[in-house]
Amino acid sequence: MAEPAQSVAAPAGRHKNGTPTGSPAGGSFGDRLTRRVGERRSQIVLGLDPDPARLWPRALELAGEAAGGGPGRSGPGRSRPSRGEPSRGGDADPATRAARAVAAHCRLVLEAAGDQCVAVKPQVACFERLGAPGWSALAEVVRAAADAGLIVIADAKRGDIDISARAYAQAFFGHTPTPFGDVQGLGADALTVNPLLGRDSLAPFIEAARTAGAGVLALVRTSNPGAADLQDRVLADGGTVSEALASLVDELGRPGVGEAGLSDVGAVTGATAPEKLETLRAAMPHAVLLLPGIGPQGGSGRDLAPAFAPGPAGGLVSASRAIVYAHERAGSGAAPGAGTATDPATAARQEASRLRELIWGLYA
């Protein structure tokens, strides 16, 4: 059995000059990740995919207390504001109140399971659907994760050309100059990107990430059932689409390989297709591989050895619902060694600890 996760002093999340902890002052992305994996003895990424209709009960309580009224109501004798009116306390509009509850939910998950993990992966779409308040909630969660010493991977799967790609990169890694002063971006340590528009669409992301000491993780072979529709298609040269994407990741990432041998351009390679990993790893020897799909999507974590060929930080195993909703499966025997706690926080911590010990024991 692996040793317990070690306590690590939490970084401030920003350097004194205001740049993210991922800036060059903190080293290259691959080197920082390698150090953090070793310090925390964990390769687990805590996925945050908050569903406003499925939040932990305590999050709803906290959101209601902050608003001066319970969830789903504006408080005694209060009416909702007219459209366009600022939202205050219990009079907040539904988007603001939902975002407040989502932020509380994510903070509770971080407090419960964060110290068993090396990184956190907020699913950006789950915040964006709540509008501007949702983005504010995302920024709050990113700050809380950075304060807890976690690498922040923004799961946005962005992809576009030229001016749009640069704008996305500013939003996640950098800042946007305006006549009124700079507008700071999210300050993520890494971002998932869609490479199907080609190398010129990736260049603005990689440039911005490299400047900040951050990383990009390109979709190469994803965990969803439909991935085979396109990604497994055989091309004229005999390789698959995924293999072509892997070669592109390797080419673009070589200038960003750090002292630990890991690049700042990595790949998303689903844990649901472990039979693809050996070939993809051979094509990307320096890439950090993000491995989603453990738990509800069917991945087991026991056949991922090629991902960790460069060392313990070569693979990052992502688990979202498996951890956050572990209390719903308590005692069901859904996973060997699964906990029996029905309290959401206790169950989440038990499942995160189980996964950390499993993966560290297999691949450290």
SETI-205659 format. One record per residue (C-alpha): y, x, z; residue in three letters. Coordinates in steps of 0.05 Angstrom, whole numbers. Each point is the difference from the previous one (the first is absolute). Layout:
% SETI-205659
{north:Y | east:X | up:Z | rest:ALA} $
...
END
This chain:
% SETI-205659
{north:0 | east:0 | up:0 | rest:MET} $
{north:69 | east:26 | up:-17 | rest:ALA} $
{north:48 | east:18 | up:55 | rest:GLU} $
{north:54 | east:-50 | up:19 | rest:PRO} $
{north:64 | east:1 | up:-41 | rest:ALA} $
{north:49 | east:49 | up:29 | rest:GLN} $
{north:70 | east:-21 | up:21 | rest:SER} $
{north:54 | east:29 | up:-45 | rest:VAL} $
{north:74 | east:2 | up:13 | rest:ALA} $
{north:33 | east:-50 | up:-45 | rest:ALA} $
{north:51 | east:27 | up:-49 | rest:PRO} $
{north:68 | east:-31 | up:-4 | rest:ALA} $
{north:-12 | east:-27 | up:-70 | rest:GLY} $
{north:62 | east:35 | up:-27 | rest:ARG} $
{north:26 | east:71 | up:2 | rest:HIS} $
{north:68 | east:14 | up:29 | rest:LYS} $
{north:30 | east:-2 | up:-69 | rest:ASN} $
{north:-26 | east:-72 | up:-9 | rest:GLY} $
{north:-55 | east:16 | up:-50 | rest:THR} $
{north:-70 | east:-28 | up:12 | rest:PRO} $
{north:-51 | east:40 | up:40 | rest:THR} $
{north:-34 | east:11 | up:-68 | rest:GLY} $
{north:58 | east:44 | up:-24 | rest:SER} $
{north:-12 | east:73 | up:-16 | rest:PRO} $
{north:21 | east:19 | up:71 | rest:ALA} $
{north:-67 | east:-30 | up:20 | rest:GLY} $
{north:-41 | east:36 | up:-54 | rest:GLY} $
{north:-35 | east:-27 | up:-62 | rest:SER} $
{north:-35 | east:-67 | up:3 | rest:PHE} $
{north:-70 | east:30 | up:-4 | rest:GLY} $
{north:15 | east:50 | up:55 | rest:ASP} $
{north:31 | east:-51 | up:46 | rest:ARG} $
{north:-58 | east:-47 | up:-10 | rest:LEU} $
{north:-50 | east:55 | up:13 | rest:THR} $
{north:34 | east:17 | up:66 | rest:ARG} $
{north:5 | east:-72 | up:21 | rest:ARG} $
{north:-73 | east:-15 | up:-15 | rest:VAL} $
{north:-20 | east:61 | up:42 | rest:GLY} $
{north:45 | east:-18 | up:57 | rest:GLU} $
{north:-21 | east:-73 | up:4 | rest:ARG} $
{north:-73 | east:13 | up:-20 | rest:ARG} $
{north:3 | east:-61 | up:-44 | rest:SER} $
{north:-4 | east:-17 | up:-74 | rest:GLN} $
{north:12 | east:-74 | up:10 | rest:ILE} $
{north:58 | east:-36 | up:-32 | rest:VAL} $
{north:22 | east:-64 | up:35 | rest:LEU} $
{north:15 | east:-52 | up:-53 | rest:GLY} $
{north:52 | east:-52 | up:16 | rest:LEU} $
{north:-5 | east:-62 | up:-45 | rest:ASP} $
{north:35 | east:-51 | up:45 | rest:PRO} $
{north:-13 | east:-73 | up:-16 | rest:ASP} $
{north:54 | east:-43 | up:33 | rest:PRO} $
{north:-52 | east:-55 | up:9 | rest:ALA} $
{north:-50 | east:46 | up:34 | rest:ARG} $
{north:39 | east:41 | up:50 | rest:LEU} $
{north:-24 | east:20 | up:69 | rest:TRP} $
{north:21 | east:-54 | up:50 | rest:PRO} $
{north:39 | east:49 | up:42 | rest:ARG} $
{north:44 | east:16 | up:-61 | rest:ALA} $
{north:19 | east:-73 | up:-6 | rest:LEU} $
{north:18 | east:-1 | up:74 | rest:GLU} $
{north:43 | east:62 | up:-6 | rest:LEU} $
{north:35 | east:-27 | up:-61 | rest:ALA} $
{north:14 | east:-66 | up:35 | rest:GLY} $
{north:27 | east:36 | up:61 | rest:GLU} $
{north:46 | east:42 | up:-43 | rest:ALA} $
{north:26 | east:-62 | up:-37 | rest:ALA} $
{north:11 | east:-41 | up:63 | rest:GLY} $
{north:-51 | east:-51 | up:-23 | rest:GLY} $
{north:-73 | east:-5 | up:-16 | rest:GLY} $
{north:-31 | east:12 | up:-68 | rest:PRO} $
{north:9 | east:-57 | up:-49 | rest:GLY} $
{north:61 | east:-30 | up:32 | rest:ARG} $
{north:73 | east:16 | up:6 | rest:SER} $
{north:3 | east:-12 | up:75 | rest:GLY} $
{north:22 | east:-62 | up:39 | rest:PRO} $
{north:59 | east:-35 | up:-29 | rest:GLY} $
{north:9 | east:52 | up:-55 | rest:ARG} $
{north:5 | east:-13 | up:-74 | rest:SER} $
{north:-16 | east:49 | up:-56 | rest:ARG} $
{north:60 | east:35 | up:-32 | rest:PRO} $
{north:25 | east:-23 | up:-67 | rest:SER} $
{north:-19 | east:42 | up:-59 | rest:ARG} $
{north:42 | east:62 | up:-2 | rest:GLY} $
{north:18 | east:-3 | up:74 | rest:GLU} $
{north:-18 | east:62 | up:41 | rest:PRO} $
{north:-63 | east:-9 | up:43 | rest:SER} $
{north:6 | east:10 | up:75 | rest:ARG} $
{north:-53 | east:-4 | up:54 | rest:GLY} $
{north:-38 | east:-66 | up:1 | rest:GLY} $
{north:40 | east:-26 | up:-59 | rest:ASP} $
{north:-31 | east:52 | up:-47 | rest:ALA} $
{north:-26 | east:-23 | up:-67 | rest:ASP} $
{north:-76 | east:0 | up:-12 | rest:PRO} $
{north:1 | east:67 | up:-37 | rest:ALA} $
{north:36 | east:35 | up:56 | rest:THR} $
{north:-45 | east:-29 | up:53 | rest:ARG} $
{north:-63 | east:15 | up:-39 | rest:ALA} $
{north:24 | east:72 | up:-12 | rest:ALA} $
{north:14 | east:7 | up:75 | rest:ARG} $
{north:-71 | east:-22 | up:16 | rest:ALA} $
{north:-30 | east:45 | up:-54 | rest:VAL} $
{north:37 | east:60 | up:29 | rest:ALA} $
{north:-24 | east:-17 | up:70 | rest:ALA} $
{north:-71 | east:-8 | up:-25 | rest:HIS} $
{north:1 | east:68 | up:-34 | rest:CYS} $
{north:30 | east:34 | up:61 | rest:ARG} $
{north:-56 | east:-29 | up:43 | rest:LEU} $
{north:-52 | east:25 | up:-49 | rest:VAL} $
{north:31 | east:69 | up:0 | rest:LEU} $
{north:1 | east:1 | up:76 | rest:GLU} $
{north:-73 | east:-21 | up:3 | rest:ALA} $
{north:-31 | east:43 | up:-53 | rest:ALA} $
{north:51 | east:50 | up:-25 | rest:GLY} $
{north:-23 | east:59 | up:43 | rest:ASP} $
{north:-69 | east:-4 | up:-32 | rest:GLN} $
{north:30 | east:8 | up:-69 | rest:CYS} $
{north:36 | east:55 | up:-39 | rest:VAL} $
{north:40 | east:-46 | up:-46 | rest:ALA} $
{north:24 | east:-71 | up:-9 | rest:VAL} $
{north:1 | east:-37 | up:-67 | rest:LYS} $
{north:46 | east:-60 | up:-1 | rest:PRO} $
{north:-13 | east:-45 | up:-60 | rest:GLN} $
{north:70 | east:-8 | up:-27 | rest:VAL} $
{north:-13 | east:-67 | up:-34 | rest:ALA} $
{north:-17 | east:-32 | up:66 | rest:CYS} $
{north:71 | east:16 | up:24 | rest:PHE} $
{north:37 | east:-11 | up:-65 | rest:GLU} $
{north:-23 | east:-73 | up:-5 | rest:ARG} $
{north:44 | east:-14 | up:60 | rest:LEU} $
{north:63 | east:22 | up:-38 | rest:GLY} $
{north:53 | east:44 | up:30 | rest:ALA} $
{north:-24 | east:-13 | up:72 | rest:PRO} $
{north:-69 | east:24 | up:-21 | rest:GLY} $
{north:28 | east:66 | up:-25 | rest:TRP} $
{north:37 | east:8 | up:65 | rest:SER} $
{north:-66 | east:-12 | up:37 | rest:ALA} $
{north:-34 | east:52 | up:-44 | rest:LEU} $
{north:54 | east:51 | up:17 | rest:ALA} $
{north:-10 | east:-16 | up:74 | rest:GLU} $
{north:-75 | east:10 | up:-5 | rest:VAL} $
{north:9 | east:66 | up:-38 | rest:VAL} $
{north:46 | east:26 | up:55 | rest:ARG} $
{north:-50 | east:-21 | up:54 | rest:ALA} $
{north:-57 | east:34 | up:-37 | rest:ALA} $
{north:40 | east:65 | up:-8 | rest:ALA} $
{north:18 | east:-2 | up:73 | rest:ASP} $
{north:-74 | east:-5 | up:16 | rest:ALA} $
{north:-15 | east:63 | up:-40 | rest:GLY} $
{north:-33 | east:-35 | up:-59 | rest:LEU} $
{north:5 | east:19 | up:-73 | rest:ILE} $
{north:30 | east:-61 | up:-36 | rest:VAL} $
{north:-31 | east:-19 | up:-67 | rest:ILE} $
{north:39 | east:-56 | up:-34 | rest:ALA} $
{north:-51 | east:-39 | up:-40 | rest:ASP} $
{north:44 | east:-28 | up:-55 | rest:ALA} $
{north:-37 | east:22 | up:-64 | rest:LYS} $
{north:65 | east:9 | up:-36 | rest:ARG} $
{north:3 | east:22 | up:-73 | rest:GLY} $
{north:55 | east:-2 | up:-52 | rest:ASP} $
{north:39 | east:45 | up:-47 | rest:ILE} $
{north:64 | east:39 | up:4 | rest:ASP} $
{north:56 | east:-33 | up:40 | rest:ILE} $
{north:-46 | east:-51 | up:34 | rest:SER} $
{north:-48 | east:54 | up:25 | rest:ALA} $
{north:58 | east:41 | up:28 | rest:ARG} $
{north:27 | east:-62 | up:35 | rest:ALA} $
{north:-68 | east:-13 | up:32 | rest:TYR} $
{north:-5 | east:72 | up:21 | rest:ALA} $
{north:69 | east:-4 | up:33 | rest:GLN} $
{north:-21 | east:-62 | up:37 | rest:ALA} $
{north:-62 | east:31 | up:30 | rest:PHE} $
{north:15 | east:75 | up:6 | rest:PHE} $
{north:73 | east:15 | up:-6 | rest:GLY} $
{north:68 | east:-33 | up:0 | rest:HIS} $
{north:45 | east:-35 | up:-50 | rest:THR} $
{north:72 | east:26 | up:-9 | rest:PRO} $
{north:52 | east:-55 | up:-5 | rest:THR} $
{north:76 | east:-2 | up:1 | rest:PRO} $
{north:-7 | east:-25 | up:71 | rest:PHE} $
{north:-45 | east:55 | up:25 | rest:GLY} $
{north:-74 | east:17 | up:-5 | rest:ASP} $
{north:-51 | east:-55 | up:11 | rest:VAL} $
{north:-61 | east:29 | up:35 | rest:GLN} $
{north:-69 | east:-16 | up:-27 | rest:GLY} $
{north:-62 | east:-19 | up:40 | rest:LEU} $
{north:-18 | east:72 | up:18 | rest:GLY} $
{north:-74 | east:-6 | up:-17 | rest:ALA} $
{north:-45 | east:61 | up:2 | rest:ASP} $
{north:-40 | east:-23 | up:-60 | rest:ALA} $
{north:0 | east:-56 | up:-52 | rest:LEU} $
{north:-55 | east:-31 | up:-42 | rest:THR} $
{north:18 | east:-2 | up:-74 | rest:VAL} $
{north:-29 | east:-29 | up:-64 | rest:ASN} $
{north:-11 | east:56 | up:-52 | rest:PRO} $
{north:-17 | east:-44 | up:-60 | rest:LEU} $
{north:69 | east:10 | up:-31 | rest:LEU} $
{north:-14 | east:74 | up:-6 | rest:GLY} $
{north:27 | east:66 | up:24 | rest:ARG} $
{north:73 | east:-15 | up:-13 | rest:ASP} $
{north:-4 | east:-61 | up:46 | rest:SER} $
{north:-29 | east:43 | up:56 | rest:LEU} $
{north:50 | east:57 | up:-7 | rest:ALA} $
{north:58 | east:-34 | up:38 | rest:PRO} $
{north:-46 | east:-18 | up:58 | rest:PHE} $
{north:-30 | east:70 | up:4 | rest:ILE} $
{north:69 | east:33 | up:-4 | rest:GLU} $
{north:28 | east:-43 | up:56 | rest:ALA} $
{north:-62 | east:8 | up:43 | rest:ALA} $
{north:-2 | east:75 | up:-10 | rest:ARG} $
{north:73 | east:6 | up:19 | rest:THR} $
{north:-13 | east:-38 | up:64 | rest:ALA} $
{north:-66 | east:35 | up:16 | rest:GLY} $
{north:-35 | east:-66 | up:-11 | rest:ALA} $
{north:-58 | east:-20 | up:-45 | rest:GLY} $
{north:-22 | east:-51 | up:-52 | rest:VAL} $
{north:-69 | east:-31 | up:-5 | rest:LEU} $
{north:-17 | east:-24 | up:-70 | rest:ALA} $
{north:-49 | east:-56 | up:-13 | rest:LEU} $
{north:-61 | east:32 | up:-32 | rest:VAL} $
{north:-61 | east:-42 | up:18 | rest:ARG} $
{north:18 | east:-59 | up:44 | rest:THR} $
{north:-42 | east:-40 | up:49 | rest:SER} $
{north:5 | east:-70 | up:-30 | rest:ASN} $
{north:-58 | east:-31 | up:-39 | rest:PRO} $
{north:40 | east:-3 | up:-65 | rest:GLY} $
{north:13 | east:75 | up:0 | rest:ALA} $
{north:-59 | east:9 | up:-47 | rest:ALA} $
{north:33 | east:-44 | up:-53 | rest:ASP} $
{north:47 | east:56 | up:-21 | rest:LEU} $
{north:-9 | east:61 | up:44 | rest:GLN} $
{north:-73 | east:10 | up:-19 | rest:ASP} $
{north:12 | east:-9 | up:-75 | rest:ARG} $
{north:-25 | east:59 | up:-41 | rest:VAL} $
{north:51 | east:35 | up:-43 | rest:LEU} $
{north:-9 | east:35 | up:-67 | rest:ALA} $
{north:-10 | east:68 | up:35 | rest:ASP} $
{north:-58 | east:-28 | up:40 | rest:GLY} $
{north:35 | east:-4 | up:67 | rest:GLY} $
{north:24 | east:-63 | up:35 | rest:THR} $
{north:71 | east:-24 | up:12 | rest:VAL} $
{north:-7 | east:20 | up:73 | rest:SER} $
{north:-20 | east:70 | up:-19 | rest:GLU} $
{north:60 | east:6 | up:-46 | rest:ALA} $
{north:45 | east:-23 | up:56 | rest:LEU} $
{north:-33 | east:51 | up:46 | rest:ALA} $
{north:14 | east:56 | up:-48 | rest:SER} $
{north:73 | east:-21 | up:-4 | rest:LEU} $
{north:5 | east:-1 | up:77 | rest:VAL} $
{north:-28 | east:70 | up:2 | rest:ASP} $
{north:47 | east:27 | up:-53 | rest:GLU} $
{north:63 | east:-30 | up:31 | rest:LEU} $
{north:-21 | east:19 | up:71 | rest:GLY} $
{north:-15 | east:74 | up:-10 | rest:ARG} $
{north:72 | east:22 | up:10 | rest:PRO} $
{north:-1 | east:-36 | up:67 | rest:GLY} $
{north:-62 | east:32 | up:31 | rest:VAL} $
{north:15 | east:26 | up:69 | rest:GLY} $
{north:-29 | east:55 | up:42 | rest:GLU} $
{north:-56 | east:-45 | up:25 | rest:ALA} $
{north:-22 | east:-12 | up:-72 | rest:GLY} $
{north:22 | east:-73 | up:-5 | rest:LEU} $
{north:50 | east:-26 | up:-50 | rest:SER} $
{north:58 | east:-49 | up:8 | rest:ASP} $
{north:-29 | east:-41 | up:-57 | rest:VAL} $
{north:-62 | east:-37 | up:23 | rest:GLY} $
{north:-42 | east:-59 | up:-22 | rest:ALA} $
{north:-24 | east:-68 | up:23 | rest:VAL} $
{north:-76 | east:-1 | up:-9 | rest:THR} $
{north:-34 | east:-60 | up:31 | rest:GLY} $
{north:-55 | east:8 | up:51 | rest:ALA} $
{north:-35 | east:-58 | up:-35 | rest:THR} $
{north:-20 | east:46 | up:-58 | rest:ALA} $
{north:-27 | east:63 | up:35 | rest:PRO} $
{north:-43 | east:17 | up:-60 | rest:GLU} $
{north:64 | east:17 | up:-38 | rest:LYS} $
{north:27 | east:48 | up:52 | rest:LEU} $
{north:-37 | east:64 | up:-19 | rest:GLU} $
{north:25 | east:-2 | up:-72 | rest:THR} $
{north:71 | east:-19 | up:20 | rest:LEU} $
{north:3 | east:53 | up:55 | rest:ARG} $
{north:-22 | east:53 | up:-50 | rest:ALA} $
{north:58 | east:-20 | up:-45 | rest:ALA} $
{north:49 | east:1 | up:59 | rest:MET} $
{north:-21 | east:57 | up:45 | rest:PRO} $
{north:67 | east:3 | up:37 | rest:HIS} $
{north:17 | east:-74 | up:5 | rest:ALA} $
{north:3 | east:-40 | up:64 | rest:VAL} $
{north:-45 | east:-60 | up:-12 | rest:LEU} $
{north:20 | east:-66 | up:32 | rest:LEU} $
{north:-64 | east:-40 | up:10 | rest:LEU} $
{north:12 | east:-75 | up:10 | rest:PRO} $
{north:-54 | east:-53 | up:3 | rest:GLY} $
{north:-34 | east:13 | up:67 | rest:ILE} $
{north:-23 | east:-63 | up:35 | rest:GLY} $
{north:13 | east:-68 | up:-33 | rest:PRO} $
{north:1 | east:30 | up:-71 | rest:GLN} $
{north:-69 | east:30 | up:11 | rest:GLY} $
{north:10 | east:75 | up:9 | rest:GLY} $
{north:-40 | east:32 | up:55 | rest:SER} $
{north:32 | east:69 | up:8 | rest:GLY} $
{north:-68 | east:35 | up:2 | rest:ARG} $
{north:-3 | east:24 | up:-72 | rest:ASP} $
{north:69 | east:30 | up:-11 | rest:LEU} $
{north:-17 | east:74 | up:7 | rest:ALA} $
{north:31 | east:23 | up:-66 | rest:PRO} $
{north:68 | east:-24 | up:23 | rest:ALA} $
{north:-1 | east:50 | up:57 | rest:PHE} $
{north:-21 | east:61 | up:-41 | rest:ALA} $
{north:69 | east:34 | up:9 | rest:PRO} $
{north:-4 | east:-11 | up:75 | rest:GLY} $
{north:8 | east:-54 | up:53 | rest:PRO} $
{north:68 | east:-21 | up:-29 | rest:ALA} $
{north:-26 | east:-8 | up:-71 | rest:GLY} $
{north:-17 | east:-72 | up:11 | rest:GLY} $
{north:36 | east:-56 | up:37 | rest:LEU} $
{north:-41 | east:-62 | up:16 | rest:VAL} $
{north:43 | east:-62 | up:1 | rest:SER} $
{north:-18 | east:-61 | up:42 | rest:ALA} $
{north:43 | east:-61 | up:7 | rest:SER} $
{north:-34 | east:-66 | up:15 | rest:ARG} $
{north:-60 | east:37 | up:29 | rest:ALA} $
{north:46 | east:23 | up:57 | rest:ILE} $
{north:53 | east:-53 | up:6 | rest:VAL} $
{north:-49 | east:-59 | up:0 | rest:TYR} $
{north:-56 | east:34 | up:38 | rest:ALA} $
{north:6 | east:-51 | up:55 | rest:HIS} $
{north:-21 | east:-55 | up:-48 | rest:GLU} $
{north:-67 | east:36 | up:-11 | rest:ARG} $
{north:-11 | east:19 | up:73 | rest:ALA} $
{north:-73 | east:-2 | up:20 | rest:GLY} $
{north:-21 | east:-21 | up:-70 | rest:SER} $
{north:-35 | east:66 | up:-14 | rest:GLY} $
{north:39 | east:8 | up:-65 | rest:ALA} $
{north:0 | east:75 | up:9 | rest:ALA} $
{north:-45 | east:46 | up:41 | rest:PRO} $
{north:35 | east:18 | up:64 | rest:GLY} $
{north:53 | east:-54 | up:-10 | rest:ALA} $
{north:37 | east:-20 | up:62 | rest:GLY} $
{north:-8 | east:-66 | up:37 | rest:THR} $
{north:73 | east:-10 | up:21 | rest:ALA} $
{north:33 | east:-65 | up:-20 | rest:THR} $
{north:70 | east:23 | up:19 | rest:ASP} $
{north:33 | east:22 | up:-66 | rest:PRO} $
{north:29 | east:64 | up:27 | rest:ALA} $
{north:-63 | east:23 | up:36 | rest:THR} $
{north:-44 | east:-17 | up:-59 | rest:ALA} $
{north:46 | east:36 | up:-49 | rest:ALA} $
{north:0 | east:62 | up:42 | rest:ARG} $
{north:-76 | east:-1 | up:7 | rest:GLN} $
{north:-10 | east:-7 | up:-75 | rest:GLU} $
{north:51 | east:53 | up:-17 | rest:ALA} $
{north:-34 | east:47 | up:50 | rest:SER} $
{north:-69 | east:-16 | up:-29 | rest:ARG} $
{north:23 | east:15 | up:-71 | rest:LEU} $
{north:36 | east:64 | up:21 | rest:ARG} $
{north:-62 | east:26 | up:35 | rest:GLU} $
{north:-45 | east:-19 | up:-58 | rest:LEU} $
{north:42 | east:33 | up:-54 | rest:ILE} $
{north:19 | east:61 | up:42 | rest:TRP} $
{north:-73 | east:10 | up:20 | rest:GLY} $
{north:-23 | east:-3 | up:-73 | rest:LEU} $
{north:54 | east:40 | up:-35 | rest:TYR} $
{north:41 | east:43 | up:48 | rest:ALA} $
END
